Structure formats: structure tokens, C-alpha cells
Amino acid sequence: MVDVISGISPNAMRRVFGGWIFFAAVVGVIVSVAPDLSAQFIGLTLFVLVAFTLVMFGQSRITEGWPSIICDNNYIGVVRDPVKREYICVNSALVKEANPTLIKPNKKAVEIVLDSEQLSAEDQEVLNQAVWPRDNKLIGLAHFKKREEACDSLMWCVKHRSSH
């Protein structure tokens, strides 16, 4: 099972999508029963609401969310390309610590410090493909969660999930 350390969880995606459906339904009803609106305006409004809902549903990841940092048994993954669902994953045995940090200009992030002695040149090449490449470190955004809590969650995952 994959744990979302940081990012938007599937439950949050379901709530957002459910909220949108409720909002679109309320707007659709109000526009439909409002007096003195042309049929063309009502039809166009309903079409836009339905079209936007379908596009949103197509882009939405209700089952998986939009994770930024994940933990999967012995691996920690940091998103490389969220649209393609690509992650840079490292064995959790390589993780030394996780520190709260900032990425310029003002993005809250988690810095995952890796054991440089265990990294090969090939590992470093993979790290250089990250969104924010650093030597011996992976950087992941801390969405909707305090950086300190994300660091604690990540280190808990490293200590407890890797033993399985």
C-alpha cells in the first residue's frame, strides 16, 4: 500500500469533486428557474457546467490524488512529473533525515537527505533528473501539510514501513 506523505490525497480529491458537483447542480437549478433568462443563455450555462465537469472528471485523480511525496514499503518517491505519474524513488535505507526547507521564491518543501556514501554515480544521475536537483538530496513540495509534519511522517515511514 502506498502512503501519501505530502500532496493531495484521494479523499481530498473526492471532496473537491463532490463540492464541484454540488456547486454545479445549485447553479444549474438557479439558472434554470430564474425568470426572464433566454433559453439560449440557460442552455449555454448548463452546457458549460456539464463540459467543465466532464473535463474536471477526466483530469481528476479521484482514486489516487496528486501526491508529491509517497512511501511504498521500502521506497520513498518524490514526484518528477505529476501528469505522467513519474516518481524518482530511492530505497528508504538511503534516507538519513528529512528537513523542512523552502524553494525559491516561496514554496514550502521537504528536503530528503540521502546517505552519500551509498549512492552510486548512476544513482546521482537519477537524482539529477528531479524537478529541483540537488547533490545527495531529493526535494518534494509540502502541499496542504506543515513541512515539519511531512518530515515526521516521512521518517516514521522510513523507520516502520521498511522493516516489512
BADREN-859147 format. One line per field, with one value per residue (C-alpha): residue in one letter; x, y, z. Coordinates in nm, 2 decimals, padded with zeros to 4 digits, m for minus. Example, Ala and Ser with C-alpha at 12.3 -4.5 7.8 and 13.67 -1.06 7.14 Angstrom:
<recs>
res = a / s
xx = 01.23 / 01.37
yy = m00.45 / m00.11
zz = 00.78 / 00.71
</recs>
This chain:
<recs>
res = m / v / d / v / i / s / g / i / s / p / n / a / m / r / r / v / f / g / g / w / i / f / f / a / a / v / v / g / v / i / v / s / v / a / p / d / l / s / a / q / f / i / g / l / t / l / f / v / l / v / a / f / t / l / v / m / f / g / q / s / r / i / t / e / g / w / p / s / i / i / c / d / n / n / y / i / g / v / v / r / d / p / v / k / r / e / y / i / c / v / n / s / a / l / v / k / e / a / n / p / t / l / i / k / p / n / k / k / a / v / e / i / v / l / d / s / e / q / l / s / a / e / d / q / e / v / l / n / q / a / v / w / p / r / d / n / k / l / i / g / l / a / h / f / k / k / r / e / e / a / c / d / s / l / m / w / c / v / k / h / r / s / s / h
xx = 00.00 / 00.13 / 00.11 / 00.08 / 00.33 / 00.26 / 00.03 / m00.34 / m00.49 / m00.76 / m01.01 / m00.94 / m00.99 / m01.33 / m01.44 / m01.33 / m01.51 / m01.82 / m01.82 / m01.79 / m02.09 / m02.30 / m02.20 / m02.27 / m02.61 / m02.71 / m02.60 / m02.78 / m03.11 / m03.08 / m03.02 / m03.30 / m03.57 / m03.46 / m03.72 / m03.65 / m03.35 / m03.34 / m03.34 / m03.01 / m02.84 / m02.98 / m02.86 / m02.52 / m02.48 / m02.58 / m02.35 / m02.05 / m02.12 / m02.15 / m01.85 / m01.63 / m01.75 / m01.65 / m01.31 / m01.25 / m01.35 / m01.12 / m00.82 / m00.91 / m00.74 / m01.02 / m00.86 / m00.50 / m00.49 / m00.20 / 00.08 / 00.40 / 00.59 / 00.50 / 00.61 / 00.58 / 00.72 / 01.09 / 01.09 / 01.04 / 00.92 / 00.92 / 00.71 / 00.90 / 00.61 / 00.27 / 00.08 / 00.27 / 00.27 / 00.65 / 00.84 / 01.21 / 01.22 / 01.50 / 01.54 / 01.44 / 01.76 / 01.94 / 01.74 / 01.93 / 01.69 / 01.42 / 01.43 / 01.18 / 01.31 / 01.20 / 01.24 / 01.27 / 01.07 / 00.84 / 00.74 / 00.74 / 00.92 / 01.08 / 01.45 / 01.52 / 01.89 / 02.04 / 02.35 / 02.61 / 02.84 / 02.58 / 02.49 / 02.65 / 02.72 / 02.41 / 02.20 / 02.33 / 02.23 / 01.87 / 01.87 / 01.98 / 01.65 / 01.45 / 01.25 / 01.48 / 01.81 / 02.05 / 02.35 / 02.26 / 01.91 / 01.56 / 01.32 / 00.94 / 00.68 / 00.48 / 00.12 / m00.16 / 00.06 / 00.31 / 00.66 / 00.76 / 00.46 / 00.56 / 00.92 / 00.80 / 00.56 / 00.84 / 01.08 / 00.81 / 00.76 / 01.14 / 01.17 / 00.85 / 00.75 / 01.09 / 01.11 / 00.84
yy = 00.00 / 00.35 / 00.62 / 00.98 / 01.17 / 01.51 / 01.61 / 01.58 / 01.26 / 01.07 / 01.16 / 01.53 / 01.48 / 01.32 / 01.60 / 01.87 / 01.69 / 01.63 / 02.00 / 02.09 / 01.86 / 02.02 / 02.38 / 02.30 / 02.15 / 02.45 / 02.69 / 02.48 / 02.49 / 02.86 / 02.94 / 02.70 / 02.85 / 03.22 / 03.44 / 03.63 / 03.43 / 03.32 / 02.95 / 03.01 / 03.15 / 02.87 / 02.61 / 02.76 / 02.78 / 02.42 / 02.31 / 02.49 / 02.34 / 01.99 / 02.03 / 02.17 / 01.88 / 01.62 / 01.78 / 01.81 / 01.44 / 01.34 / 01.53 / 01.44 / 01.16 / 01.06 / 00.72 / 00.83 / 01.21 / 01.42 / 01.31 / 01.49 / 01.25 / 00.89 / 00.59 / 00.25 / m00.03 / 00.01 / 00.31 / 00.68 / 00.86 / 01.22 / 01.33 / 01.41 / 01.46 / 01.45 / 01.43 / 01.12 / 00.98 / 00.96 / 00.95 / 00.94 / 00.66 / 00.57 / 00.28 / 00.40 / 00.26 / 00.55 / 00.82 / 00.98 / 01.26 / 01.48 / 01.86 / 02.14 / 02.38 / 02.65 / 02.65 / 03.00 / 03.21 / 03.09 / 02.72 / 02.51 / 02.18 / 01.88 / 01.81 / 01.43 / 01.39 / 01.07 / 00.87 / 00.99 / 00.70 / 00.45 / 00.65 / 00.54 / 00.76 / 00.61 / 00.70 / 01.06 / 01.07 / 00.97 / 01.24 / 01.50 / 01.43 / 01.56 / 01.88 / 02.05 / 01.86 / 01.86 / 01.65 / 01.37 / 01.51 / 01.49 / 01.78 / 01.74 / 02.00 / 02.01 / 02.06 / 02.11 / 01.99 / 02.15 / 02.08 / 01.95 / 01.71 / 01.59 / 01.53 / 01.34 / 01.13 / 01.05 / 00.95 / 00.73 / 00.56 / 00.51 / 00.35 / 00.14 / 00.05 / m00.05 / m00.33 / m00.53
zz = 00.00 / m00.09 / 00.17 / 00.06 / 00.28 / 00.11 / m00.17 / m00.23 / m00.11 / m00.30 / m00.02 / m00.07 / m00.44 / m00.38 / m00.15 / m00.41 / m00.69 / m00.47 / m00.38 / m00.75 / m00.84 / m00.57 / m00.68 / m01.05 / m00.96 / m00.75 / m01.02 / m01.28 / m01.08 / m01.01 / m01.38 / m01.49 / m01.27 / m01.29 / m01.46 / m01.78 / m01.90 / m02.25 / m02.34 / m02.52 / m02.20 / m01.99 / m02.24 / m02.28 / m01.90 / m01.85 / m02.14 / m01.98 / m01.64 / m01.78 / m02.01 / m01.73 / m01.50 / m01.76 / m01.82 / m01.45 / m01.40 / m01.69 / m01.53 / m01.18 / m01.00 / m00.77 / m00.70 / m00.65 / m00.58 / m00.67 / m00.44 / m00.40 / m00.17 / m00.13 / 00.07 / m00.08 / 00.15 / 00.11 / m00.12 / m00.09 / m00.40 / m00.50 / m00.79 / m01.11 / m01.35 / m01.19 / m01.52 / m01.63 / m01.27 / m01.27 / m00.94 / m00.85 / m00.60 / m00.36 / m00.12 / 00.22 / 00.36 / 00.18 / 00.37 / 00.66 / 00.75 / 00.63 / 00.68 / 00.63 / 00.36 / 00.12 / m00.26 / m00.41 / m00.43 / m00.15 / m00.19 / 00.12 / 00.07 / 00.24 / 00.18 / 00.19 / 00.28 / 00.14 / 00.25 / 00.00 / 00.07 / m00.05 / m00.37 / m00.70 / m00.99 / m01.16 / m00.85 / m00.87 / m01.24 / m01.14 / m00.87 / m01.13 / m01.32 / m01.03 / m01.06 / m00.81 / m00.85 / m00.55 / m00.47 / m00.23 / m00.17 / m00.30 / m00.27 / m00.26 / m00.21 / 00.11 / m00.01 / 00.25 / 00.53 / 00.76 / 00.65 / 01.00 / 00.99 / 00.65 / 00.77 / 01.07 / 00.85 / 00.61 / 00.88 / 01.05 / 00.72 / 00.67 / 01.02 / 01.03 / 00.67 / 00.56 / 00.81 / 00.62
</recs>
